[in-house]
Amino acid sequence: MSKQTFQVQYNHLIPSVLFVLSLISLLYSQNRPFPRALKFAGCIKPAVLQATMNSTVAGYYTAWKKEYLKKSNGVTSGGGYYVDMKGTVSTESAKSTSEAHGYGMIIMVLMAGLDDSAKIYFDGLYNMYDKHRSTLDRDLMSWVIDSTEQTAKDDNSATDGDMDIAYSLLLAHYQWGSGGAVNYLQEAKRIITSGIKTSEAGSVSYRIKLGDWSSNQWSTRSSDWMTGHLYAYYRHTNDIFWTRAIDTVYSLINTISTNYSPATGLMPDFVVENPPKPAPPDFLEAETDGDYSWNACRFPFRISLDYAHYGRAGAKTALTKIVTWIKSKTNNNPANIKAGYTLAGDQLAAYSSAAFTAPLVTACIIDTVHQAYLNSGWATIKNATSDYFSDVINLLCMLLISGNWWMPEEVIGIKHTTPVINSTAVTIRTDAGNSRTVVTIRTEAGYSDHVKLILYDMLGRKMNVLYGKPESAGRYTININSSAMKKGVYLFKIFTSENSFSSTGVLL
């Protein structure tokens, strides 16, 4: 039985045998297959048919995978896969980095469903992470994979790769579950708490550090300010450290924007010291370490993810300033975006790169006033191909713009500013003869994604999981096969993308 067929039947009357068989089937399928095509509250999309956008992303992914996803040479125990950086690694003998690895793992989870082998690739990428740990903190990944894949040539960590790897494991938990060979949720929490928090975040500064090798907790990289990731960490660990880290990021953004980029809102590649300021030239990588260059170019896309998924006001404030400036700078033509700027807005290069263009186009999703620029930007980036760095950033941005990057939460869907369900919105009744129990759920008129219901007995044992699709605006009906259920009291817990509600129902 296909998953599609299962879903149609699952939303109506479900014999217990079918329920068991469907659970077995789900162990080898996707819970959130591509395309998701979500509509995020307060966000816009290009004025293109959703199906066309999905097709564009699918085609770009297929070409990207063919070009960059490569199989282990067999030296790594257990083998696996890596993202080939095509000679763009700063270390000549290396073929990949943890940065590329994290990107690849996120992409595989989001493209599952289109690609039936996505889980195989994801687990192969996980094994390469697992076998190439940092030499300083074994909960993190070596920032580099040598072309020989010899572990003797592994090194210390780079924070951005570890953050994406941990985040991808959270996504994988919701895509495939954590009951297989790899407990995705457990591994994610281990990396988050024992790795990133311990070795890559300042215990006093709450700033995201450069790697487990850095003893300076004030030095930070703006491309590592993944506030959406940080909030996902908080949601899965209940550790307020991560909310403090989020507040710290937005404080840094405000200070840098006010004092060093008042006209543009641009962030530098690196920020140092306390009070914070842009890093001096050649601080770590290049003369442009204090400019909006090859690290900071990812900043708008990282912050856009936070706004799309969680609606953070600070994200919109920061992005509004940047987008307003870039529209003026480019004469309202995204094709004129160049590969780097000073914080004052002067060009650093005469050429363009999707690594810069795609994140700035992505930032336009925050407001309808940027619709025209977003339309032109999508047309500019949708077929843009160049090198590893530009192409992978472009693909990630296209996934978010098209609504195909979902958040790692129990239930996903469009977001709402007011509660979707409450105690007066749920009606539970049992038909004559107790053959079925009908749960009617009323939501806001604009809500259009699945509603999830979990049925428990009064001992807390999970009995059934069901999903409902909207029958009409703001109305869901979920039918439970109760013919084999004993008379008594049951707990119904209902989830939407925004909140949850518990209610008891009596089967007479």
C-alpha positions as CSV (number, residue, x, y, z in Angstrom):
1,M,0.0,0.0,0.0
2,S,1.4,3.4,-1.0
3,K,1.7,6.1,1.6
4,Q,-0.6,8.3,-0.5
5,T,-3.4,5.6,-0.4
6,F,-2.8,5.2,3.3
7,Q,-3.3,8.9,4.0
8,V,-6.6,8.9,2.2
9,Q,-8.0,6.0,4.2
10,Y,-6.3,7.2,7.4
11,N,-8.3,10.4,7.5
12,H,-11.6,8.4,7.5
13,L,-12.5,5.1,9.1
14,I,-9.4,3.0,10.1
15,P,-9.6,-0.7,10.8
16,S,-7.0,-1.7,13.4
17,V,-5.3,-4.1,11.0
18,L,-4.8,-1.3,8.5
19,F,-3.4,0.9,11.2
20,V,-0.8,-1.7,12.2
21,L,0.2,-2.3,8.6
22,S,0.5,1.4,7.9
23,L,2.8,1.9,10.8
24,I,5.1,-0.8,9.4
25,S,5.0,1.0,6.1
26,L,5.9,4.3,7.6
27,L,9.1,2.9,9.0
28,Y,10.4,2.9,5.4
29,S,8.8,6.0,4.1
30,Q,8.6,9.7,4.7
31,N,6.4,11.6,7.1
32,R,6.9,14.9,5.3
33,P,7.7,14.2,1.7
34,F,8.7,16.8,-0.8
35,P,7.0,19.0,-1.8
36,R,5.6,20.6,1.3
37,A,4.7,23.9,-0.3
38,L,4.0,25.6,3.0
39,K,2.7,29.2,3.4
40,F,4.5,30.9,6.2
41,A,2.5,33.6,8.1
42,G,3.6,37.1,7.2
43,C,5.7,35.9,4.3
44,I,5.3,36.0,0.5
45,K,6.4,33.8,-2.4
46,P,7.3,34.6,-6.0
47,A,4.4,35.2,-8.3
48,V,4.9,31.8,-9.8
49,L,2.6,28.7,-9.7
50,Q,3.6,26.6,-6.7
51,A,3.8,23.5,-8.9
52,T,6.3,25.4,-11.1
53,M,8.4,26.4,-8.2
54,N,8.4,22.8,-6.9
55,S,9.5,21.5,-10.3
56,T,12.3,24.1,-10.4
57,V,13.6,23.1,-7.0
58,A,13.4,19.4,-7.9
59,G,15.3,19.9,-11.1
60,Y,18.0,22.0,-9.4
61,Y,18.3,19.4,-6.6
62,T,18.7,16.6,-9.2
63,A,21.5,18.4,-11.0
64,W,23.2,19.4,-7.6
65,K,23.2,15.8,-6.4
66,K,24.7,14.5,-9.6
67,E,27.5,17.1,-9.4
68,Y,28.3,17.2,-5.7
69,L,27.1,14.1,-3.8
70,K,29.9,11.5,-3.9
71,K,30.4,8.1,-2.4
72,S,33.2,7.3,0.1
73,N,36.4,5.8,-1.3
74,G,36.0,3.0,1.2
75,V,38.7,4.0,3.6
76,T,36.1,5.4,6.0
77,S,34.8,2.5,8.1
78,G,31.2,1.8,7.0
79,G,31.6,4.0,3.9
80,G,28.9,6.6,3.2
81,Y,28.7,9.9,1.3
82,Y,30.2,13.3,1.3
83,V,29.6,16.6,-0.5
84,D,32.4,17.2,-2.9
85,M,33.6,20.8,-2.7
86,K,35.4,20.6,-6.1
87,G,38.7,21.9,-5.0
88,T,37.3,25.0,-3.1
89,V,38.5,23.8,0.3
90,S,41.3,26.0,1.7
91,T,43.3,22.9,2.5
92,E,44.6,21.6,-0.8
93,S,44.5,17.9,0.2
94,A,40.9,18.0,1.5
95,K,37.8,17.2,-0.5
96,S,35.0,18.3,1.9
97,T,34.3,20.1,5.1
98,S,31.8,19.8,7.9
99,E,30.1,23.0,6.5
100,A,29.4,21.1,3.2
101,H,28.3,18.1,5.2
102,G,25.7,20.0,7.2
103,Y,24.3,21.5,4.1
104,G,24.1,18.1,2.4
105,M,22.3,16.5,5.4
106,I,19.7,19.2,5.5
107,I,19.0,19.0,1.8
108,M,18.6,15.2,1.9
109,V,15.9,15.4,4.6
110,L,14.0,18.1,2.8
111,M,14.1,16.3,-0.5
112,A,13.0,13.0,0.8
113,G,9.9,11.8,-1.1
114,L,11.2,13.2,-4.4
115,D,14.3,11.1,-3.9
116,D,13.5,7.7,-2.6
117,S,17.1,7.2,-1.7
118,A,17.4,10.3,0.5
119,K,17.5,8.3,3.8
120,I,20.3,6.1,2.4
121,Y,22.3,9.2,1.5
122,F,21.5,10.9,4.8
123,D,22.6,7.9,6.8
124,G,25.7,7.7,4.7
125,L,26.5,11.3,5.4
126,Y,25.9,10.7,9.1
127,N,28.4,7.8,9.0
128,M,31.0,10.1,7.5
129,Y,30.4,12.6,10.3
130,D,30.5,9.8,12.9
131,K,33.8,8.4,11.6
132,H,35.4,11.8,11.2
133,R,35.1,13.5,14.6
134,S,36.9,16.6,15.8
135,T,40.2,15.9,17.4
136,L,39.3,18.2,20.3
137,D,35.6,17.5,21.0
138,R,34.5,14.0,19.9
139,D,30.8,15.2,19.9
140,L,31.6,17.4,17.0
141,M,32.9,16.8,13.4
142,S,36.3,17.4,12.0
143,W,36.0,20.6,9.9
144,V,37.8,18.8,7.1
145,I,37.7,15.4,5.4
146,D,41.0,14.6,3.7
147,S,41.0,13.3,0.1
148,T,42.4,10.0,1.5
149,E,39.7,9.9,4.2
150,Q,42.3,8.8,6.7
151,T,41.2,9.7,10.2
152,A,44.8,10.6,11.1
153,K,44.2,13.7,9.0
154,D,41.1,14.8,10.8
155,D,41.2,18.1,12.5
156,N,39.3,20.3,15.0
157,S,35.8,21.7,14.4
158,A,34.0,24.5,12.6
159,T,30.8,25.7,14.3
160,D,28.6,26.2,11.3
161,G,28.9,22.6,10.1
162,D,28.1,21.2,13.6
163,M,25.1,23.5,13.9
164,D,23.6,22.3,10.6
165,I,24.4,18.7,11.3
166,A,22.6,18.8,14.7
167,Y,19.7,20.6,13.0
168,S,19.5,18.1,10.2
169,L,19.2,15.3,12.8
170,L,16.2,17.1,14.3
171,L,14.6,17.2,10.8
172,A,15.4,13.6,10.3
173,H,13.6,12.6,13.5
174,Y,10.4,14.1,12.1
175,Q,11.0,12.8,8.6
176,W,11.8,9.1,9.4
177,G,11.5,8.7,13.1
178,S,14.3,7.8,15.5
179,G,13.7,4.1,15.8
180,G,16.1,2.9,13.2
181,A,19.9,2.2,13.3
182,V,20.5,5.8,14.2
183,N,18.5,7.5,16.9
184,Y,18.4,10.9,15.2
185,L,16.8,12.7,18.1
186,Q,19.2,11.4,20.6
187,E,22.2,12.2,18.4
188,A,21.0,15.7,17.8
189,K,20.6,16.4,21.5
190,R,24.1,15.0,22.2
191,I,25.7,17.3,19.6
192,I,23.7,20.3,20.8
193,T,24.4,19.9,24.5
194,S,27.7,18.0,24.8
195,G,29.2,19.5,21.6
196,I,28.0,22.9,20.5
197,K,27.1,24.3,23.9
198,T,30.2,22.9,25.6
199,S,32.8,23.8,23.0
200,E,31.4,26.2,20.5
201,A,29.4,28.7,22.5
202,G,30.5,31.2,25.1
203,S,29.4,30.3,28.6
204,V,29.6,34.0,29.7
205,S,29.1,35.8,26.4
206,Y,26.4,33.5,24.9
207,R,28.0,34.2,21.6
208,I,28.5,31.5,19.0
209,K,32.2,30.8,18.8
210,L,34.3,29.9,15.8
211,G,35.0,26.3,16.7
212,D,36.1,24.1,19.5
213,W,39.6,25.3,19.0
214,S,38.7,28.9,19.9
215,S,39.3,30.1,23.5
216,N,38.0,33.6,22.8
217,Q,34.3,33.6,23.5
218,W,33.8,37.1,22.1
219,S,34.9,36.3,18.6
220,T,32.0,35.2,16.4
221,R,31.1,34.6,12.7
222,S,27.9,36.2,11.4
223,S,27.1,33.3,9.2
224,D,26.8,31.2,12.4
225,W,24.0,33.3,13.7
226,M,21.4,30.7,13.0
227,T,18.7,31.8,15.3
228,G,16.1,29.5,13.8
229,H,18.4,26.6,14.6
230,L,19.0,27.9,18.1
231,Y,15.3,28.1,18.8
232,A,14.9,24.5,17.5
233,Y,17.7,23.5,20.0
234,Y,15.7,25.2,22.8
235,R,12.5,23.4,21.8
236,H,14.1,20.0,22.0
237,T,16.3,20.5,25.1
238,N,14.3,23.0,27.2
239,D,17.7,24.7,27.9
240,I,17.3,28.5,28.2
241,F,20.9,28.9,27.2
242,W,19.7,28.8,23.6
243,T,17.1,31.6,24.1
244,R,19.9,33.7,25.7
245,A,22.1,32.9,22.7
246,I,19.2,34.1,20.4
247,D,18.9,37.4,22.4
248,T,22.7,37.8,22.1
249,V,22.6,37.5,18.3
250,Y,19.9,40.1,17.9
251,S,21.8,42.4,20.3
252,L,24.9,42.0,18.2
253,I,22.9,42.8,15.0
254,N,21.4,45.9,16.6
255,T,24.8,47.2,17.8
256,I,26.7,46.5,14.5
257,S,23.8,48.0,12.4
258,T,23.5,51.1,14.6
259,N,27.3,51.8,14.9
260,Y,28.9,50.4,11.8
261,S,26.3,49.9,9.1
262,P,23.5,52.5,9.7
263,A,22.8,52.9,6.0
264,T,22.9,49.3,5.0
265,G,22.3,47.0,7.9
266,L,25.0,44.7,6.6
267,M,26.9,42.4,8.9
268,P,30.7,41.7,8.7
269,D,32.2,38.3,8.3
270,F,33.5,38.3,11.8
271,V,32.7,40.3,15.0
272,V,35.1,40.6,17.8
273,E,35.5,42.1,21.3
274,N,33.1,43.5,23.9
275,P,31.5,45.9,23.0
276,P,31.2,44.2,19.6
277,K,32.8,45.6,16.5
278,P,33.8,44.3,13.0
279,A,37.0,42.3,12.9
280,P,40.1,43.9,11.5
281,P,41.5,42.8,8.1
282,D,43.0,39.4,8.1
283,F,41.6,38.5,11.5
284,L,41.1,34.9,10.4
285,E,40.6,34.4,6.7
286,A,41.1,37.4,4.5
287,E,41.5,41.1,4.2
288,T,37.7,41.4,4.0
289,D,37.1,39.8,7.5
290,G,35.4,43.1,8.6
291,D,33.3,43.4,5.5
292,Y,30.1,41.8,4.1
293,S,32.0,39.1,2.3
294,W,32.0,35.3,1.7
295,N,31.0,34.4,5.3
296,A,28.4,37.1,6.0
297,C,26.7,36.6,2.6
298,R,24.8,33.8,4.3
299,F,23.5,36.0,7.1
300,P,20.2,37.2,5.4
301,F,19.2,33.6,4.5
302,R,19.9,32.4,8.1
303,I,17.8,35.1,9.6
304,S,15.0,34.7,7.0
305,L,14.6,31.1,8.2
306,D,14.0,32.4,11.7
307,Y,11.3,34.8,10.5
308,A,9.6,32.3,8.2
309,H,9.4,29.6,10.9
310,Y,9.0,31.6,14.1
311,G,7.9,35.1,13.1
312,R,10.6,36.8,15.2
313,A,10.2,40.6,15.0
314,G,14.0,41.2,15.3
315,A,14.6,39.2,12.2
316,K,12.2,41.3,10.2
317,T,13.7,44.5,11.5
318,A,17.2,43.4,10.5
319,L,16.2,42.2,7.1
320,T,14.0,45.2,6.3
321,K,17.0,47.5,6.6
322,I,19.2,45.3,4.4
323,V,16.5,44.7,1.7
324,T,15.6,48.4,1.5
325,W,19.2,49.2,0.9
326,I,20.0,46.5,-1.7
327,K,16.9,47.4,-3.7
328,S,18.2,51.0,-4.0
329,K,21.8,49.9,-4.5
330,T,20.9,47.7,-7.5
331,N,18.3,50.0,-9.0
332,N,15.6,47.4,-8.2
333,N,17.3,44.7,-10.3
334,P,18.6,41.7,-8.3
335,A,20.8,40.7,-11.2
336,N,23.0,43.7,-10.2
337,I,23.8,42.3,-6.8
338,K,27.6,41.9,-6.5
339,A,29.8,39.5,-4.6
340,G,30.6,41.5,-1.5
341,Y,30.3,45.0,0.0
342,T,31.8,47.1,2.7
343,L,29.5,47.8,5.6
344,A,29.0,51.3,4.1
345,G,27.7,49.6,0.9
346,D,30.6,50.0,-1.5
347,Q,31.2,47.1,-3.9
348,L,34.1,44.7,-3.2
349,A,33.7,42.9,-6.6
350,A,32.5,43.6,-10.1
351,Y,30.9,40.2,-10.6
352,S,27.9,38.4,-9.2
353,S,27.5,35.2,-7.3
354,A,24.4,33.3,-6.2
355,A,26.1,33.0,-2.8
356,F,25.3,36.7,-2.4
357,T,22.3,37.1,-4.6
358,A,20.1,34.2,-3.3
359,P,20.3,35.1,0.4
360,L,19.3,38.7,-0.4
361,V,16.5,37.6,-2.6
362,T,15.4,35.2,0.2
363,A,15.2,38.1,2.6
364,C,12.4,39.6,0.4
365,I,9.9,37.0,1.6
366,I,9.3,39.1,4.8
367,D,7.0,41.7,3.3
368,T,4.6,42.2,0.4
369,V,6.4,45.5,-0.4
370,H,9.3,43.4,-1.8
371,Q,7.1,41.4,-4.1
372,A,8.5,42.7,-7.4
373,Y,12.1,42.3,-6.3
374,L,11.3,38.8,-5.1
375,N,9.8,37.9,-8.5
376,S,12.8,39.2,-10.4
377,G,15.1,37.6,-7.9
378,W,13.6,34.2,-8.3
379,A,13.9,34.5,-12.1
380,T,17.6,35.4,-11.5
381,I,18.6,32.5,-9.2
382,K,16.4,29.6,-10.4
383,N,18.8,28.5,-13.0
384,A,22.0,30.0,-11.6
385,T,24.9,27.5,-11.4
386,S,28.5,28.1,-10.7
387,D,30.5,26.3,-8.0
388,Y,29.9,24.3,-4.9
389,F,29.5,27.2,-2.5
390,S,27.2,29.2,-4.7
391,D,25.1,26.3,-5.8
392,V,24.5,24.8,-2.4
393,I,23.5,28.2,-0.9
394,N,21.2,28.8,-3.9
395,L,19.5,25.4,-3.4
396,L,18.9,26.0,0.3
397,C,17.5,29.5,-0.4
398,M,15.2,28.1,-3.1
399,L,13.8,25.5,-0.7
400,L,12.9,28.2,1.8
401,I,11.5,30.7,-0.7
402,S,9.3,28.0,-2.2
403,G,7.9,26.9,1.2
404,N,9.7,23.5,1.1
405,W,11.8,24.0,4.2
406,W,9.7,22.9,7.1
407,M,10.4,23.4,10.8
408,P,11.5,20.5,13.1
409,E,8.3,20.5,15.2
410,E,5.7,17.9,16.1
411,V,3.1,19.3,13.7
412,I,3.8,21.6,10.8
413,G,1.7,24.0,8.8
414,I,1.0,27.6,8.3
415,K,1.5,29.8,11.4
416,H,-1.2,31.8,13.1
417,T,-1.2,34.8,15.4
418,T,-4.2,33.6,17.5
419,P,-4.9,30.2,18.9
420,V,-6.1,27.7,16.3
421,I,-8.0,25.5,18.7
422,N,-9.3,25.8,22.2
423,S,-11.8,24.1,24.6
424,T,-14.8,25.3,22.7
425,A,-13.5,24.2,19.3
426,V,-13.5,20.5,19.8
427,T,-16.6,18.2,19.8
428,I,-16.3,14.5,20.6
429,R,-19.2,12.1,20.1
430,T,-19.7,8.4,19.6
431,D,-22.1,7.0,17.1
432,A,-24.9,4.6,18.0
433,G,-23.5,1.2,18.6
434,N,-20.1,2.6,19.5
435,S,-18.7,1.7,16.0
436,R,-16.9,5.0,15.6
437,T,-16.0,8.0,17.6
438,V,-16.1,11.3,15.7
439,V,-13.9,14.3,16.7
440,T,-14.8,17.6,15.1
441,I,-12.3,20.4,15.3
442,R,-12.9,24.0,14.4
443,T,-9.9,26.2,13.5
444,E,-9.3,29.6,12.1
445,A,-10.8,30.0,8.6
446,G,-7.4,30.3,7.0
447,Y,-5.9,27.2,8.5
448,S,-5.3,24.6,5.8
449,D,-2.7,22.1,6.9
450,H,-3.1,18.8,8.8
451,V,-4.4,18.5,12.3
452,K,-3.0,15.7,14.3
453,L,-4.9,13.7,17.0
454,I,-3.2,11.3,19.5
455,L,-5.5,9.0,21.4
456,Y,-4.4,7.7,24.9
457,D,-6.1,5.5,27.5
458,M,-6.2,6.9,31.0
459,L,-3.0,5.0,31.9
460,G,-1.2,7.2,29.4
461,R,-0.7,4.5,26.8
462,K,-0.8,5.8,23.2
463,M,-3.5,3.9,21.3
464,N,-3.8,5.7,18.0
465,V,-2.4,8.6,15.9
466,L,-4.6,10.1,13.3
467,Y,-4.5,13.1,10.9
468,G,-7.3,15.2,9.6
469,K,-7.5,17.4,6.5
470,P,-9.8,20.3,6.2
471,E,-13.3,19.5,4.9
472,S,-14.3,23.1,4.7
473,A,-12.9,26.4,5.9
474,G,-11.9,26.0,9.5
475,R,-13.5,22.5,10.0
476,Y,-11.9,19.1,10.5
477,T,-13.5,15.8,11.2
478,I,-11.5,12.8,12.4
479,N,-13.1,9.4,12.6
480,I,-11.8,6.8,15.1
481,N,-12.7,3.1,14.8
482,S,-13.9,2.5,18.3
483,S,-15.7,-0.8,17.7
484,A,-12.9,-2.7,19.6
485,M,-12.4,-0.1,22.3
486,K,-13.5,-0.8,25.8
487,K,-16.0,1.5,27.4
488,G,-14.4,4.2,29.6
489,V,-12.6,7.5,29.5
490,Y,-10.0,8.4,26.9
491,L,-7.7,11.3,26.4
492,F,-7.6,13.1,23.0
493,K,-4.6,15.3,22.5
494,I,-4.9,17.5,19.4
495,F,-2.0,19.3,17.7
496,T,-1.7,22.0,15.1
497,S,1.3,23.9,13.9
498,E,0.7,26.6,16.5
499,N,-0.6,24.9,19.6
500,S,-2.1,21.9,21.2
501,F,-5.2,21.1,23.2
502,S,-6.1,18.1,25.4
503,S,-9.6,16.9,26.1
504,T,-11.2,13.8,27.5
505,G,-13.9,11.8,25.9
506,V,-16.2,9.1,27.3
507,L,-17.0,6.0,25.3
508,L,-20.3,4.8,26.7
